[in-house]
Amino acid sequence: INYNEIQNLIDDCDNQSQLNDKIISMLNEFTKYNINTIFLHSRAFDDCFYKSKIFPVSIYCMNNDGQLKFDVLQTFIDECNKYNMQVHAWINPYRIRNDANLNKINNHTLAHRFIETKQTECLIVTEECVYYNPSILDVQKYILNGIREIIENYDVNGIHIDDYFYPTQSLEIDKELYKEYIDSGGKLCISDFRRKHINSLVSSIYSLVKSYDCNLMFSISPSANIKENFDLQFADVILWLTENNYADYVIPQLYYGYENASIPFENCLNEWLKYDKNSKLIIGLGIYKSGEIDEYAYSGKNEWKNNSNIISRQVNDVVNNSCCGFAFFSASYFYSETDNAILISERQNIKNIMEIL
């Protein structure tokens, strides 16, 4: 359940009872598809949907006084418990803003402190976004403290992060940091230097989660293209899949159809399966494409527009290949009213196959 869906849920709720009723209605729909786990956006940017002493309130969950309108995380935990559904707190550890406007960064964040003290190397600013620089130790501590706060205050079943790692390959973003590393005797190339920092955060999150409860899960949802993960975002997804102490589950976003001209679903699934030696693989499926034109599929762009059984076929493929499970993006496509005939039909096909499994 992403931050936009959370905002839509709470926007016209005047009190806690109304929010609970909406969530109950949503969960009733989920039971029709045998959904057993909710990945709930708890920190989409450098903010949060719960009570925190570290992060400011998300603008998507703020009342007129700038305070937390609802403790969304606790509300979902309370209601999901009644349905025997797990709740995993989904955070975006590095992402600060979806634009480059530093003036709008909240005063109560680490990012603002970096700006005030002119530590510009601690932030990565592109034309489209602002991120924390993964190479900064204080950034890693900040992220880990935020996760610790969730675990200590909320009875979540897991911590989840997705595919926001390095937003650019520019050599300028950590030029001085890399020079300091080399001058101190470091031998890694710049790409491996960056992967080292991402791997350090991932393994540190895993260790932190397990230090509280070995049954508490940590999962990561990278993009589907293994090579691009490695080369462009410096995310070593093969390492996370094949080695211990990085993640319990890897959930690649296989949001492709069978007719995608560059990355057809079947080929992409088989590529990931080659590395799943430790049974960590859950497949992310893009129900949001149902009934839509997929321009990036090129010659296969009309596949989702014309077929109402793509997701149900993919569920079957995932099960037949003995993956740990599958996850859908995103939640509202299961409970929202729609006149999208393909999506309506796809929902029924998913129900049908879930009854068999």
One Martini backbone bead per residue (centre of mass of N, CA, C, O) as a GRO file, in nm:
protein
  357
    1ILE     BB    1   0.090   0.041   0.029
    2ASN     BB    2   0.101   0.349  -0.077
    3TYR     BB    3   0.109   0.687  -0.026
    4ASN     BB    4  -0.132   0.752  -0.210
    5GLU     BB    5  -0.329   0.547  -0.084
    6ILE     BB    6  -0.320   0.664   0.197
    7GLN     BB    7  -0.424   0.943   0.129
    8ASN     BB    8  -0.698   0.848   0.013
    9LEU     BB    9  -0.796   0.720   0.280
   10ILE     BB   10  -0.762   0.993   0.479
   11ASP     BB   11  -0.877   1.259   0.358
   12ASP     BB   12  -1.208   1.188   0.438
   13CYS     BB   13  -1.119   1.159   0.741
   14ASP     BB   14  -1.225   1.270   1.071
   15ASN     BB   15  -1.178   0.983   1.207
   16GLN     BB   16  -1.085   0.680   1.327
   17SER     BB   17  -1.340   0.519   1.252
   18GLN     BB   18  -1.332   0.577   0.948
   19LEU     BB   19  -1.060   0.446   0.893
   20ASN     BB   20  -1.126   0.164   0.993
   21ASP     BB   21  -1.357   0.112   0.792
   22LYS     BB   22  -1.182   0.130   0.538
   23ILE     BB   23  -0.985  -0.097   0.608
   24ILE     BB   24  -1.192  -0.321   0.641
   25SER     BB   25  -1.295  -0.309   0.352
   26MET     BB   26  -1.024  -0.379   0.226
   27LEU     BB   27  -0.969  -0.652   0.373
   28ASN     BB   28  -1.218  -0.795   0.263
   29GLU     BB   29  -1.108  -0.800  -0.024
   30PHE     BB   30  -0.839  -0.953   0.027
   31THR     BB   31  -0.968  -1.227   0.117
   32LYS     BB   32  -1.060  -1.307  -0.180
   33TYR     BB   33  -0.723  -1.345  -0.244
   34ASN     BB   34  -0.550  -1.455   0.000
   35ILE     BB   35  -0.423  -1.229   0.151
   36ASN     BB   36  -0.136  -1.210   0.407
   37THR     BB   37   0.022  -0.934   0.316
   38ILE     BB   38   0.141  -0.606   0.416
   39PHE     BB   39   0.288  -0.335   0.242
   40LEU     BB   40   0.360  -0.045   0.433
   41HIS     BB   41   0.390   0.276   0.401
   42SER     BB   42   0.599   0.455   0.643
   43ARG     BB   43   0.852   0.560   0.449
   44ALA     BB   44   0.876   0.744   0.156
   45PHE     BB   45   1.051   0.956   0.283
   46ASP     BB   46   1.159   1.203   0.518
   47ASP     BB   47   0.914   1.042   0.672
   48CYS     BB   48   0.584   0.971   0.839
   49PHE     BB   49   0.297   0.732   0.950
   50TYR     BB   50   0.400   0.785   1.249
   51LYS     BB   51   0.531   0.783   1.558
   52SER     BB   52   0.805   1.024   1.596
   53LYS     BB   53   1.146   1.139   1.699
   54ILE     BB   54   1.292   1.160   1.400
   55PHE     BB   55   1.044   1.209   1.210
   56PRO     BB   56   0.840   1.364   1.023
   57VAL     BB   57   0.548   1.430   0.899
   58SER     BB   58   0.362   1.346   0.655
   59ILE     BB   59   0.192   1.521   0.410
   60TYR     BB   60  -0.015   1.265   0.377
   61CYS     BB   61  -0.057   1.287   0.728
   62MET     BB   62  -0.178   1.589   0.776
   63ASN     BB   63  -0.292   1.831   0.950
   64ASN     BB   64  -0.362   2.168   0.992
   65ASP     BB   65  -0.123   2.166   1.231
   66GLY     BB   66   0.109   1.949   1.138
   67GLN     BB   67  -0.001   1.684   1.238
   68LEU     BB   68  -0.085   1.375   1.310
   69LYS     BB   69  -0.375   1.238   1.209
   70PHE     BB   70  -0.268   0.931   1.184
   71ASP     BB   71  -0.179   0.608   1.291
   72VAL     BB   72  -0.134   0.403   1.041
   73LEU     BB   73   0.034   0.166   1.140
   74GLN     BB   74  -0.137   0.088   1.391
   75THR     BB   75  -0.405   0.051   1.245
   76PHE     BB   76  -0.318  -0.183   1.065
   77ILE     BB   77  -0.230  -0.375   1.282
   78ASP     BB   78  -0.500  -0.399   1.431
   79GLU     BB   79  -0.670  -0.501   1.181
   80CYS     BB   80  -0.489  -0.733   1.069
   81ASN     BB   81  -0.504  -0.918   1.317
   82LYS     BB   82  -0.810  -0.996   1.263
   83TYR     BB   83  -0.704  -1.136   0.968
   84ASN     BB   84  -0.419  -1.264   0.974
   85MET     BB   85  -0.227  -1.023   0.890
   86GLN     BB   86   0.054  -0.895   0.780
   87VAL     BB   87   0.300  -0.632   0.871
   88HIS     BB   88   0.513  -0.435   0.663
   89ALA     BB   89   0.756  -0.196   0.682
   90TRP     BB   90   0.782   0.053   0.437
   91ILE     BB   91   1.092   0.187   0.313
   92ASN     BB   92   1.283   0.482   0.207
   93PRO     BB   93   1.597   0.550   0.298
   94TYR     BB   94   1.712   0.786   0.079
   95ARG     BB   95   1.460   0.936   0.015
   96ILE     BB   96   1.342   1.282   0.017
   97ARG     BB   97   1.271   1.381  -0.288
   98ASN     BB   98   1.083   1.447  -0.609
   99ASP     BB   99   1.277   1.694  -0.601
  100ALA     BB  100   1.520   1.987  -0.603
  101ASN     BB  101   1.394   2.134  -0.341
  102LEU     BB  102   1.563   2.247  -0.064
  103ASN     BB  103   1.349   2.450   0.069
  104LYS     BB  104   1.141   2.190   0.140
  105ILE     BB  105   1.301   2.087   0.362
  106ASN     BB  106   1.276   1.972   0.657
  107ASN     BB  107   1.393   2.092   0.965
  108HIS     BB  108   1.357   1.776   1.100
  109THR     BB  109   1.628   1.683   0.947
  110LEU     BB  110   1.925   1.571   0.834
  111ALA     BB  111   1.928   1.730   0.570
  112HIS     BB  112   1.908   2.012   0.700
  113ARG     BB  113   2.173   1.991   0.859
  114PHE     BB  114   2.353   1.966   0.612
  115ILE     BB  115   2.279   2.242   0.491
  116GLU     BB  116   2.355   2.425   0.731
  117THR     BB  117   2.666   2.287   0.727
  118LYS     BB  118   2.757   2.242   0.426
  119GLN     BB  119   2.708   1.913   0.357
  120THR     BB  120   2.674   1.837   0.036
  121GLU     BB  121   2.795   1.539   0.017
  122CYS     BB  122   2.533   1.408   0.175
  123LEU     BB  123   2.394   1.481  -0.096
  124ILE     BB  124   2.174   1.399  -0.372
  125VAL     BB  125   2.137   1.608  -0.664
  126THR     BB  126   1.891   1.633  -0.899
  127GLU     BB  127   1.645   1.724  -1.119
  128GLU     BB  128   1.435   1.500  -0.963
  129CYS     BB  129   1.609   1.476  -0.680
  130VAL     BB  130   1.658   1.375  -0.327
  131TYR     BB  131   1.938   1.227  -0.157
  132TYR     BB  132   2.107   1.023   0.021
  133ASN     BB  133   2.432   0.939   0.087
  134PRO     BB  134   2.552   0.615   0.120
  135SER     BB  135   2.861   0.703   0.215
  136ILE     BB  136   2.735   0.799   0.487
  137LEU     BB  137   2.740   0.716   0.813
  138ASP     BB  138   2.510   0.900   0.928
  139VAL     BB  139   2.297   0.784   0.742
  140GLN     BB  140   2.296   0.494   0.841
  141LYS     BB  141   2.223   0.559   1.135
  142TYR     BB  142   1.954   0.698   1.074
  143ILE     BB  143   1.814   0.455   0.945
  144LEU     BB  144   1.852   0.254   1.181
  145ASN     BB  145   1.703   0.423   1.395
  146GLY     BB  146   1.431   0.414   1.247
  147ILE     BB  147   1.396   0.106   1.260
  148ARG     BB  148   1.421   0.075   1.563
  149GLU     BB  149   1.169   0.243   1.631
  150ILE     BB  150   0.965   0.057   1.501
  151ILE     BB  151   1.029  -0.210   1.651
  152GLU     BB  152   0.988  -0.086   1.950
  153ASN     BB  153   0.670   0.037   1.879
  154TYR     BB  154   0.599  -0.201   1.667
  155ASP     BB  155   0.412  -0.498   1.559
  156VAL     BB  156   0.586  -0.607   1.331
  157ASN     BB  157   0.687  -0.853   1.071
  158GLY     BB  158   0.852  -0.626   0.902
  159ILE     BB  159   1.108  -0.510   0.676
  160HIS     BB  160   1.098  -0.277   0.390
  161ILE     BB  161   1.262  -0.232   0.075
  162ASP     BB  162   1.346  -0.068  -0.221
  163ASP     BB  163   1.474   0.079  -0.545
  164TYR     BB  164   1.630   0.317  -0.373
  165PHE     BB  165   1.944   0.421  -0.435
  166TYR     BB  166   2.109   0.524  -0.680
  167PRO     BB  167   2.016   0.802  -0.901
  168THR     BB  168   2.322   0.805  -1.011
  169GLN     BB  169   2.647   0.793  -1.205
  170SER     BB  170   2.788   1.026  -1.117
  171LEU     BB  171   3.114   1.138  -1.021
  172GLU     BB  172   3.033   1.393  -0.836
  173ILE     BB  173   2.875   1.285  -0.573
  174ASP     BB  174   3.173   1.125  -0.459
  175LYS     BB  175   3.459   1.237  -0.515
  176GLU     BB  176   3.581   1.310  -0.232
  177LEU     BB  177   3.519   1.042  -0.090
  178TYR     BB  178   3.684   0.865  -0.284
  179LYS     BB  179   3.954   1.006  -0.243
  180GLU     BB  180   3.980   0.944   0.056
  181TYR     BB  181   3.979   0.639   0.017
  182ILE     BB  182   4.232   0.619  -0.162
  183ASP     BB  183   4.430   0.780   0.027
  184SER     BB  184   4.377   0.544   0.258
  185GLY     BB  185   4.405   0.263   0.058
  186GLY     BB  186   4.195   0.210  -0.137
  187LYS     BB  187   4.090  -0.036  -0.412
  188LEU     BB  188   3.826   0.036  -0.516
  189CYS     BB  189   3.613   0.102  -0.730
  190ILE     BB  190   3.351   0.313  -0.759
  191SER     BB  191   3.134   0.092  -0.786
  192ASP     BB  192   3.227  -0.084  -0.541
  193PHE     BB  193   3.211   0.141  -0.334
  194ARG     BB  194   2.903   0.168  -0.355
  195ARG     BB  195   2.822  -0.125  -0.299
  196LYS     BB  196   2.942  -0.136  -0.018
  197HIS     BB  197   2.732   0.063   0.109
  198ILE     BB  198   2.477  -0.090   0.042
  199ASN     BB  199   2.558  -0.358   0.176
  200SER     BB  200   2.593  -0.240   0.458
  201LEU     BB  201   2.302  -0.162   0.504
  202VAL     BB  202   2.166  -0.432   0.451
  203SER     BB  203   2.321  -0.597   0.670
  204SER     BB  204   2.242  -0.407   0.906
  205ILE     BB  205   1.941  -0.448   0.894
  206TYR     BB  206   1.939  -0.749   0.932
  207SER     BB  207   2.083  -0.751   1.208
  208LEU     BB  208   1.882  -0.572   1.356
  209VAL     BB  209   1.628  -0.740   1.319
  210LYS     BB  210   1.750  -1.009   1.448
  211SER     BB  211   1.812  -0.882   1.736
  212TYR     BB  212   1.498  -0.898   1.810
  213ASP     BB  213   1.395  -1.123   1.579
  214CYS     BB  214   1.417  -1.408   1.390
  215ASN     BB  215   1.106  -1.370   1.272
  216LEU     BB  216   1.188  -1.116   1.153
  217MET     BB  217   1.156  -0.952   0.850
  218PHE     BB  218   1.367  -0.901   0.550
  219SER     BB  219   1.308  -0.695   0.258
  220ILE     BB  220   1.358  -0.665  -0.108
  221SER     BB  221   1.269  -0.435  -0.399
  222PRO     BB  222   1.386  -0.460  -0.690
  223SER     BB  223   1.447  -0.442  -0.986
  224ALA     BB  224   1.439  -0.667  -1.262
  225ASN     BB  225   1.721  -0.575  -1.363
  226ILE     BB  226   2.014  -0.705  -1.280
  227LYS     BB  227   2.223  -0.529  -1.432
  228GLU     BB  228   2.108  -0.248  -1.352
  229ASN     BB  229   2.141  -0.277  -1.055
  230PHE     BB  230   2.453  -0.306  -1.063
  231ASP     BB  231   2.534  -0.056  -1.264
  232LEU     BB  232   2.321   0.189  -1.173
  233GLN     BB  233   2.253   0.127  -0.840
  234PHE     BB  234   2.452  -0.062  -0.682
  235ALA     BB  235   2.292  -0.349  -0.669
  236ASP     BB  236   2.362  -0.671  -0.522
  237VAL     BB  237   2.132  -0.906  -0.575
  238ILE     BB  238   2.291  -1.172  -0.584
  239LEU     BB  239   2.410  -1.157  -0.304
  240TRP     BB  240   2.133  -1.148  -0.149
  241LEU     BB  241   2.047  -1.433  -0.258
  242THR     BB  242   2.322  -1.622  -0.204
  243GLU     BB  243   2.359  -1.493   0.074
  244ASN     BB  244   2.389  -1.444   0.392
  245ASN     BB  245   2.286  -1.163   0.582
  246TYR     BB  246   2.072  -0.972   0.400
  247ALA     BB  247   1.800  -1.151   0.328
  248ASP     BB  248   1.500  -1.318   0.325
  249TYR     BB  249   1.383  -1.138   0.080
  250VAL     BB  250   1.337  -1.117  -0.275
  251ILE     BB  251   1.138  -0.860  -0.475
  252PRO     BB  252   1.105  -0.843  -0.783
  253GLN     BB  253   0.992  -0.620  -1.048
  254LEU     BB  254   0.784  -0.805  -1.268
  255TYR     BB  255   0.642  -0.565  -1.481
  256TYR     BB  256   0.578  -0.786  -1.720
  257GLY     BB  257   0.513  -0.919  -2.012
  258TYR     BB  258   0.528  -1.171  -2.253
  259GLU     BB  259   0.560  -0.935  -2.502
  260ASN     BB  260   0.804  -0.804  -2.426
  261ALA     BB  261   1.069  -0.696  -2.622
  262SER     BB  262   1.308  -0.691  -2.388
  263ILE     BB  263   1.140  -0.816  -2.108
  264PRO     BB  264   1.018  -1.094  -2.070
  265PHE     BB  265   0.888  -1.257  -1.814
  266GLU     BB  266   1.009  -1.542  -1.848
  267ASN     BB  267   1.307  -1.459  -1.873
  268CYS     BB  268   1.325  -1.303  -1.607
  269LEU     BB  269   1.251  -1.530  -1.417
  270ASN     BB  270   1.481  -1.726  -1.501
  271GLU     BB  271   1.713  -1.542  -1.413
  272TRP     BB  272   1.642  -1.542  -1.109
  273LEU     BB  273   1.634  -1.853  -1.060
  274LYS     BB  274   1.945  -1.905  -1.091
  275TYR     BB  275   1.995  -1.752  -0.787
  276ASP     BB  276   1.783  -1.932  -0.606
  277LYS     BB  277   1.936  -2.119  -0.360
  278ASN     BB  278   1.770  -2.003  -0.076
  279SER     BB  279   1.471  -1.938  -0.097
  280LYS     BB  280   1.396  -1.589  -0.151
  281LEU     BB  281   1.174  -1.576  -0.377
  282ILE     BB  282   0.970  -1.303  -0.470
  283ILE     BB  283   0.713  -1.195  -0.693
  284GLY     BB  284   0.654  -0.908  -0.865
  285LEU     BB  285   0.328  -0.780  -0.963
  286GLY     BB  286   0.160  -0.568  -1.226
  287ILE     BB  287  -0.164  -0.483  -1.192
  288TYR     BB  288  -0.157  -0.176  -1.291
  289LYS     BB  289  -0.154  -0.267  -1.613
  290SER     BB  290  -0.437  -0.338  -1.637
  291GLY     BB  291  -0.568  -0.207  -1.938
  292GLU     BB  292  -0.294  -0.099  -2.043
  293ILE     BB  293  -0.049   0.080  -2.192
  294ASP     BB  294   0.294  -0.038  -2.275
  295GLU     BB  295   0.534   0.142  -2.411
  296TYR     BB  296   0.803  -0.022  -2.310
  297ALA     BB  297   0.719  -0.289  -2.488
  298TYR     BB  298   0.645  -0.202  -2.766
  299SER     BB  299   0.528  -0.454  -2.947
  300GLY     BB  300   0.378  -0.523  -2.646
  301LYS     BB  301   0.186  -0.274  -2.555
  302ASN     BB  302  -0.117  -0.431  -2.586
  303GLU     BB  303  -0.137  -0.671  -2.389
  304TRP     BB  304  -0.283  -0.537  -2.136
  305LYS     BB  305  -0.530  -0.427  -2.302
  306ASN     BB  306  -0.623  -0.739  -2.420
  307ASN     BB  307  -0.562  -0.887  -2.133
  308SER     BB  308  -0.703  -1.083  -1.836
  309ASN     BB  309  -0.443  -1.319  -1.772
  310ILE     BB  310  -0.156  -1.236  -1.681
  311ILE     BB  311  -0.140  -1.255  -1.370
  312SER     BB  312  -0.255  -1.543  -1.343
  313ARG     BB  313  -0.026  -1.672  -1.504
  314GLN     BB  314   0.206  -1.573  -1.322
  315VAL     BB  315   0.121  -1.715  -1.070
  316ASN     BB  316   0.151  -1.997  -1.189
  317ASP     BB  317   0.454  -1.976  -1.257
  318VAL     BB  318   0.557  -1.924  -0.973
  319VAL     BB  319   0.450  -2.184  -0.845
  320ASN     BB  320   0.589  -2.388  -1.050
  321ASN     BB  321   0.885  -2.258  -0.944
  322SER     BB  322   0.900  -2.248  -0.623
  323CYS     BB  323   0.839  -1.998  -0.494
  324CYS     BB  324   0.758  -1.820  -0.205
  325GLY     BB  325   0.601  -1.600  -0.390
  326PHE     BB  326   0.374  -1.313  -0.420
  327ALA     BB  327   0.344  -0.964  -0.532
  328PHE     BB  328   0.141  -0.674  -0.541
  329PHE     BB  329   0.112  -0.393  -0.778
  330SER     BB  330  -0.139  -0.245  -0.622
  331ALA     BB  331  -0.384  -0.240  -0.384
  332SER     BB  332  -0.618  -0.066  -0.527
  333TYR     BB  333  -0.666  -0.291  -0.761
  334PHE     BB  334  -0.861  -0.458  -0.550
  335TYR     BB  335  -1.074  -0.214  -0.418
  336SER     BB  336  -1.142  -0.033  -0.641
  337GLU     BB  337  -1.331   0.134  -0.830
  338THR     BB  338  -1.415   0.029  -1.178
  339ASP     BB  339  -1.416   0.046  -1.559
  340ASN     BB  340  -1.200  -0.176  -1.596
  341ALA     BB  341  -1.251  -0.465  -1.758
  342ILE     BB  342  -0.978  -0.607  -1.737
  343LEU     BB  343  -0.944  -0.582  -1.430
  344ILE     BB  344  -1.201  -0.726  -1.347
  345SER     BB  345  -1.125  -0.993  -1.484
  346GLU     BB  346  -0.853  -1.035  -1.341
  347ARG     BB  347  -0.962  -1.059  -1.058
  348GLN     BB  348  -1.121  -1.320  -1.113
  349ASN     BB  349  -0.877  -1.490  -1.202
  350ILE     BB  350  -0.733  -1.470  -0.932
  351LYS     BB  351  -0.947  -1.599  -0.759
  352ASN     BB  352  -0.951  -1.871  -0.905
  353ILE     BB  353  -0.650  -1.948  -0.855
  354MET     BB  354  -0.655  -1.916  -0.538
  355GLU     BB  355  -0.857  -2.157  -0.490
  356ILE     BB  356  -0.648  -2.378  -0.589
  357LEU     BB  357  -0.379  -2.320  -0.408
   0.00000   0.00000   0.00000
